[in-house]
Structures are given as C-alpha cells and as structure tokens.
C-alpha cells in the first residue's frame, strides 16, 4: 500500500512541500541520511496553527498542528526523493511545541505526528523522539518538527 493510499484512508492528501521560511534548504542529503529542516504547520503557504498550546490552543489542536506538520515532513521527503521507494525509515523526530507557562504535555502533542507517521509508513515510522517546550517558535507556529530519515542508495 502506498503512502498516498494510506493518507487517503485517513481522509488526507500529501500537500505541496512548503518553501523554507529563510535562506536554507528544506532537505539535505548526506550518505544514507536525509536531514529535514524544521517544518511547521503550513497549509497552502499559510500558518494553520499559531500561538501557545495550553493558552491559545488545546492539546487536541496541538496534536492537529503536529499532524499537519508531519504531512509537510512527508511532502519534503517525497519531493526530495521523487517518491517514497527509497525511504527506509524515520530515524529521529525532534519536536518543538510553543507552550504556555505550566503546560507539560508536549509529548502528547507530538504524538499527533508520531501516530500519523506510524499509520502512513508502518514499520518505517519507528523513531527516536525528543520533545522541547518554547515560549514562541518562528512565525508564531504552534509546532515545529526536525526529522532525520534513512534512505536507500539511489
């Protein structure tokens, strides 16, 4: 089953890969690794989830922001590789959550991304993950993901 079919089963589609917000590349390939620059919850070029989880957004909205951001990660991988045939697995996810003071469920928010990866990629989704809390992220994004993936030789 393809990534696109698994997304369709969830009522989702792979978006266009967002353009970087600054002067850097969205994906850098080194050996058998892909380094995906920080992705945020952009939809059609607009920030879909802004502010702090626990103040401006609920945990469920934060999880939705993480899912949207994970879709953008997949879009970057698909664009860079020309599909998903060479993707071996997601190795590491570094999740950043814009959080209100006293909010401590960053791992729960980031589960939105991890669960999407698991549903769409199956065994290729197993990854190590770190969760970080910030008072503000670039462009007032609610969530940002930095991902490392392993790939097969092209």
C-alpha positions as CSV (number, residue, x, y, z in Angstrom):
1,X,0.0,0.0,0.0
2,X,1.4,3.4,-0.9
3,X,1.9,6.5,1.3
4,X,-0.8,8.3,-0.8
5,X,-3.3,5.5,-0.3
6,X,-2.7,5.3,3.4
7,X,-3.2,9.1,3.6
8,X,-6.4,8.8,1.6
9,X,-7.6,6.2,4.1
10,X,-7.3,9.0,6.7
11,X,-9.1,11.5,4.5
12,X,-5.8,13.3,3.9
13,X,-3.6,14.1,0.9
14,X,0.1,14.8,0.5
15,X,0.4,18.6,0.3
16,X,2.9,20.5,-1.9
17,X,6.2,20.7,0.0
18,X,6.4,24.1,1.7
19,X,9.1,26.5,0.8
20,X,11.7,27.3,3.5
21,X,10.9,30.3,5.7
22,X,14.5,31.6,5.3
23,X,17.8,31.1,3.4
24,X,18.3,27.4,3.7
25,X,17.4,24.1,2.0
26,X,14.4,22.2,3.2
27,X,16.2,18.8,2.9
28,X,19.9,18.0,2.9
29,X,21.1,14.5,1.9
30,X,24.3,13.1,3.4
31,X,25.2,9.5,2.7
32,X,22.2,7.4,3.5
33,X,20.6,10.1,5.7
34,X,18.1,12.8,4.9
35,X,18.0,15.8,7.3
36,X,14.7,17.6,7.0
37,X,14.8,21.2,8.2
38,X,12.3,22.5,10.7
39,X,8.8,22.1,9.3
40,X,5.8,24.0,10.7
41,X,2.0,23.6,10.2
42,X,1.8,25.5,6.9
43,X,-1.3,24.8,4.7
44,X,-1.3,26.4,1.3
45,X,1.5,28.8,2.4
46,X,-0.4,30.0,5.5
47,X,0.3,29.1,9.1
48,X,-2.6,26.9,10.1
49,X,-1.9,26.7,13.9
50,X,-0.4,29.6,15.8
51,X,0.2,30.5,19.4
52,X,0.9,28.5,22.5
53,X,-0.6,25.1,23.3
54,X,-2.2,25.4,26.7
55,X,-3.2,29.0,26.2
56,X,-4.2,29.7,22.6
57,X,-4.7,26.1,21.6
58,X,-6.0,22.9,23.3
59,X,-4.0,19.7,23.4
60,X,-6.2,18.3,20.5
61,X,-5.5,21.4,18.4
62,X,-1.8,21.0,19.2
63,X,-2.0,17.4,18.1
64,X,-3.7,18.5,14.8
65,X,-0.8,21.0,14.4
66,X,1.7,18.2,14.8
67,X,-0.2,16.1,12.3
68,X,-0.2,18.9,9.7
69,X,3.5,19.5,10.3
70,X,4.2,15.7,9.8
71,X,2.3,15.9,6.5
72,X,4.8,18.7,5.5
73,X,7.7,16.5,6.5
74,X,6.4,13.7,4.3
75,X,5.9,16.2,1.5
76,X,9.5,17.2,1.8
77,X,10.7,13.6,1.7
78,X,8.5,12.8,-1.3
79,X,9.7,15.8,-3.2
80,X,13.4,15.3,-2.5
81,X,13.3,11.6,-3.3
82,X,10.8,11.7,-6.1
83,X,8.5,9.4,-4.1
84,X,8.9,7.1,-1.1
85,X,10.5,4.0,-2.6
86,X,14.0,4.9,-1.3
87,X,12.8,5.8,2.2
88,X,14.0,3.2,4.7
89,X,12.6,4.7,7.9
90,X,12.2,7.8,10.0
91,X,15.1,7.7,12.4
92,X,14.6,10.7,14.7
93,X,12.0,13.3,15.3
94,X,12.8,16.4,17.3
95,X,9.6,18.1,18.2
96,X,9.2,21.7,19.4
97,X,6.0,22.9,21.0
98,X,5.1,26.5,21.6
99,X,3.8,26.1,25.2
100,X,2.0,28.2,27.8
101,X,3.7,28.5,31.1
102,X,2.8,25.5,33.2
103,X,2.0,23.3,30.1
104,X,3.8,20.0,30.3
105,X,2.1,17.6,27.8
106,X,4.5,18.3,24.9
107,X,4.9,14.5,24.3
108,X,1.1,14.2,24.0
109,X,1.0,17.0,21.4
110,X,3.8,15.4,19.4
111,X,2.0,12.0,19.4
112,X,-0.1,13.6,16.6
113,X,2.9,13.5,14.4
114,X,4.2,10.1,15.5
115,X,0.8,8.5,15.1
116,X,0.5,9.9,11.6
117,X,3.9,8.6,10.6
118,X,3.0,5.2,12.1
119,X,-0.2,4.9,10.2
120,X,1.2,6.1,6.9
121,X,4.7,4.5,7.0
122,X,4.1,1.4,9.1
123,X,7.3,-0.2,10.3
124,X,9.3,2.6,8.5
125,X,7.9,5.0,11.1
126,X,9.7,3.7,14.2
127,X,11.8,6.6,15.5
128,X,13.5,8.1,18.5
129,X,11.9,11.3,19.6
130,X,12.7,14.3,21.8
131,X,10.1,16.9,22.9
132,X,11.0,20.5,23.6
133,X,9.0,23.4,25.0
134,X,9.4,27.0,23.8
135,X,7.6,30.2,24.6
136,X,7.5,31.1,20.9
137,X,8.5,29.5,17.6
138,X,9.3,31.1,14.3
139,X,6.3,32.7,12.5
140,X,4.3,32.1,15.7
141,X,4.0,28.4,14.7
142,X,2.5,26.1,17.4
143,X,4.7,23.2,16.5
144,X,7.9,22.6,14.6
145,X,9.5,19.2,13.6
146,X,13.1,18.5,12.7
147,X,13.4,15.0,11.2
148,X,16.2,12.6,10.2
149,X,15.4,9.7,7.9
150,X,17.5,6.9,6.5
151,X,17.3,6.1,2.7
152,X,18.5,3.5,0.3
153,X,21.2,4.4,-2.3
154,X,19.7,5.9,-5.4
